[in-house]
Amino acid sequence: MTHDTPDIGALIGSRICHDLISPLGAIGNGLELLRMTGDPAGEEMSLIGDSVAHANARIRFFRIAYGMAGAEQSVAPGELREIVEGLWGQGRIQVDWLAASTSRQEVKLALLLLQCLETALPRGGRIEVRQEGEWLLLAEGDRMRIEESHWVCLQNPDQTAELGAAQVQFLLAPLEAARQQRRISVDIGDRLEIRF
């Protein structure tokens, strides 16, 4: 694919996310109206509200990670904080997003790689995302699960591995890095380190 050829997969991702975010917003607004009537149903309403908030954060994440990212586009720092808090604020994996860059292309690649790191932490752990010139993503946790063939794909896109839909980020990250004329390096030890 040349640099001028549109990324069809990213266009599809953007379209799907765009079409899903509106109904989620409507559900959230409906819940807010129900709360304002003074008769919220307690735990049930809270569960629905939490689920809508998580789904909303997930769609916003997908919109950036799997959608189109133009060279001049940026992501608001507040939006990134909301997404990270919405997805990992209460979960088994703690994510510390310390990166200052708001370039949508750079953030897109970082989010794809963050998803790669997530696969190595089935029992939870911590992921740190930093950016000072180059990007650095670190992951550590108890009994990390490293599928070597998946990680080889990041550094060598020509390498094939049996990947399912849950691992598509291992195929997309090196393609996005190539679009940005960047190189991904992975260091596997007591912790996982990814640089680009």
C-alpha positions as CSV (number, residue, x, y, z in Angstrom):
1,M,0.0,0.0,0.0
2,T,1.5,3.4,-1.0
3,H,1.4,6.4,1.3
4,D,-1.4,7.9,-0.9
5,T,-3.6,4.9,-0.8
6,P,-6.4,5.2,1.8
7,D,-6.2,2.7,4.7
8,I,-9.5,0.9,4.0
9,G,-9.4,-0.9,7.4
10,A,-8.9,2.3,9.3
11,L,-11.8,4.0,7.4
12,I,-14.0,1.0,8.3
13,G,-12.9,1.2,11.9
14,S,-13.7,5.0,12.0
15,R,-17.1,4.4,10.4
16,I,-18.1,1.7,12.9
17,C,-17.0,3.7,15.9
18,H,-18.8,6.8,14.6
19,D,-22.0,4.8,14.2
20,L,-21.8,3.2,17.6
21,I,-20.9,6.2,19.7
22,S,-24.2,8.0,19.1
23,P,-26.5,5.3,20.5
24,L,-24.2,4.9,23.5
25,G,-24.4,8.6,24.1
26,A,-28.2,8.4,23.8
27,I,-28.3,5.6,26.4
28,G,-26.1,7.6,28.8
29,N,-28.4,10.6,28.3
30,G,-31.5,8.5,29.0
31,L,-30.0,7.2,32.2
32,E,-29.2,10.7,33.3
33,L,-32.8,11.7,32.6
34,L,-34.1,8.7,34.7
35,R,-31.8,9.7,37.6
36,M,-33.2,13.3,37.4
37,T,-36.8,11.9,37.9
38,G,-35.8,11.1,41.5
39,D,-36.5,7.4,41.2
40,P,-33.3,5.7,40.1
41,A,-33.4,1.9,40.5
42,G,-30.3,1.6,42.6
43,E,-27.8,-1.1,41.8
44,E,-29.3,-1.8,38.4
45,M,-29.0,1.8,37.2
46,S,-25.4,1.9,38.5
47,L,-24.5,-1.3,36.7
48,I,-26.1,0.0,33.4
49,G,-24.4,3.4,33.9
50,D,-21.0,1.8,34.5
51,S,-21.4,-0.5,31.5
52,V,-22.3,2.4,29.2
53,A,-19.3,4.4,30.5
54,H,-17.0,1.5,29.8
55,A,-18.4,0.8,26.4
56,N,-18.1,4.5,25.5
57,A,-14.4,4.5,26.6
58,R,-13.8,1.4,24.6
59,I,-15.4,2.8,21.4
60,R,-13.3,6.0,21.9
61,F,-10.2,3.9,22.3
62,F,-11.1,1.9,19.1
63,R,-11.8,5.1,17.2
64,I,-8.2,6.3,17.8
65,A,-6.4,2.9,17.7
66,Y,-8.3,1.4,14.7
67,G,-9.6,4.5,12.9
68,M,-8.0,7.0,10.5
69,A,-5.2,9.2,11.9
70,G,-4.2,12.2,9.7
71,A,-0.8,13.7,10.0
72,E,-2.2,17.0,11.3
73,Q,-4.8,15.5,13.7
74,S,-4.3,15.6,17.5
75,V,-6.0,14.0,20.5
76,A,-6.9,16.2,23.4
77,P,-4.9,15.3,26.6
78,G,-8.2,15.3,28.6
79,E,-9.7,12.8,26.2
80,L,-6.8,10.4,26.6
81,R,-7.0,10.6,30.4
82,E,-10.8,9.9,30.2
83,I,-10.2,6.9,27.9
84,V,-7.4,5.5,30.1
85,E,-9.5,6.0,33.3
86,G,-12.6,4.6,31.7
87,L,-10.9,1.4,30.6
88,W,-8.3,0.8,33.2
89,G,-9.3,2.9,36.2
90,Q,-10.9,0.0,38.1
91,G,-9.4,-3.0,36.4
92,R,-6.7,-5.6,37.1
93,I,-4.3,-3.6,34.9
94,Q,-3.1,-0.2,36.0
95,V,-2.2,2.1,33.1
96,D,-0.1,5.2,33.7
97,W,-0.2,7.4,30.6
98,L,2.7,9.9,31.1
99,A,3.2,10.7,27.4
100,A,2.9,14.4,26.4
101,S,2.4,14.0,22.7
102,T,-1.1,14.5,21.3
103,S,-0.3,13.6,17.7
104,R,-3.1,11.3,16.7
105,Q,-0.8,9.2,14.6
106,E,1.6,8.6,17.4
107,V,-1.2,8.0,19.9
108,K,-2.7,5.5,17.5
109,L,0.5,3.5,17.4
110,A,0.9,3.7,21.2
111,L,-2.6,2.5,21.8
112,L,-2.1,-0.5,19.5
113,L,1.1,-1.4,21.3
114,L,-0.6,-0.9,24.7
115,Q,-3.2,-3.5,23.6
116,C,-0.3,-5.8,22.7
117,L,1.1,-5.4,26.2
118,E,-2.3,-6.1,27.7
119,T,-2.2,-9.6,26.3
120,A,0.9,-10.4,28.3
121,L,-0.9,-9.5,31.6
122,P,-3.7,-12.1,32.1
123,R,-3.3,-11.8,35.9
124,G,-3.0,-8.0,35.9
125,G,-0.1,-5.7,36.3
126,R,1.1,-2.3,35.4
127,I,1.7,-0.6,32.0
128,E,3.5,2.7,31.8
129,V,3.4,4.9,28.6
130,R,6.1,7.6,28.3
131,Q,7.3,9.8,25.5
132,E,10.4,11.9,25.5
133,G,11.4,12.1,21.9
134,E,10.9,8.3,21.4
135,W,8.0,6.5,22.9
136,L,8.5,3.9,25.6
137,L,5.9,1.4,26.8
138,L,6.7,-0.8,29.8
139,A,4.7,-3.7,31.2
140,E,5.2,-5.7,34.3
141,G,3.1,-8.2,36.3
142,D,3.0,-11.5,38.0
143,R,3.4,-14.5,35.7
144,M,3.3,-12.6,32.4
145,R,2.3,-14.7,29.4
146,I,4.4,-14.0,26.4
147,E,3.5,-15.6,23.1
148,E,6.9,-15.3,21.3
149,S,5.4,-15.6,17.8
150,H,3.1,-12.6,18.4
151,W,6.0,-10.4,19.6
152,V,8.2,-11.3,16.6
153,C,5.4,-9.9,14.3
154,L,5.9,-6.5,15.8
155,Q,9.5,-6.3,14.7
156,N,9.3,-8.3,11.6
157,P,5.9,-7.9,9.8
158,D,6.9,-10.5,7.2
159,Q,7.0,-13.1,9.9
160,T,3.7,-15.0,10.1
161,A,2.0,-16.2,13.2
162,E,-1.4,-17.7,13.9
163,L,-3.3,-14.7,15.2
164,G,-7.0,-14.5,15.9
165,A,-9.2,-11.4,16.1
166,A,-8.1,-10.8,19.7
167,Q,-4.5,-10.4,18.5
168,V,-5.1,-8.2,15.4
169,Q,-3.1,-5.4,17.1
170,F,0.1,-7.4,16.6
171,L,-0.5,-7.2,12.8
172,L,-1.7,-3.6,12.7
173,A,1.0,-2.0,14.9
174,P,3.9,-2.7,12.5
175,L,1.8,-1.6,9.5
176,E,1.1,1.7,11.3
177,A,4.7,2.1,12.3
178,A,5.7,1.7,8.6
179,R,3.2,4.3,7.6
180,Q,4.8,6.7,10.1
181,Q,8.3,5.6,9.0
182,R,9.1,4.3,12.5
183,R,10.7,1.2,13.8
184,I,9.3,-0.9,16.7
185,S,11.8,-2.5,19.1
186,V,10.8,-5.0,21.8
187,D,12.8,-6.2,24.8
188,I,11.4,-9.2,26.6
189,G,12.9,-9.8,30.1
190,D,11.5,-9.4,33.6
191,R,9.3,-6.8,32.1
192,L,8.3,-6.0,28.5
193,E,9.6,-2.9,26.9
194,I,8.5,-1.5,23.6
195,R,10.1,1.5,21.9
196,F,9.2,3.4,18.7
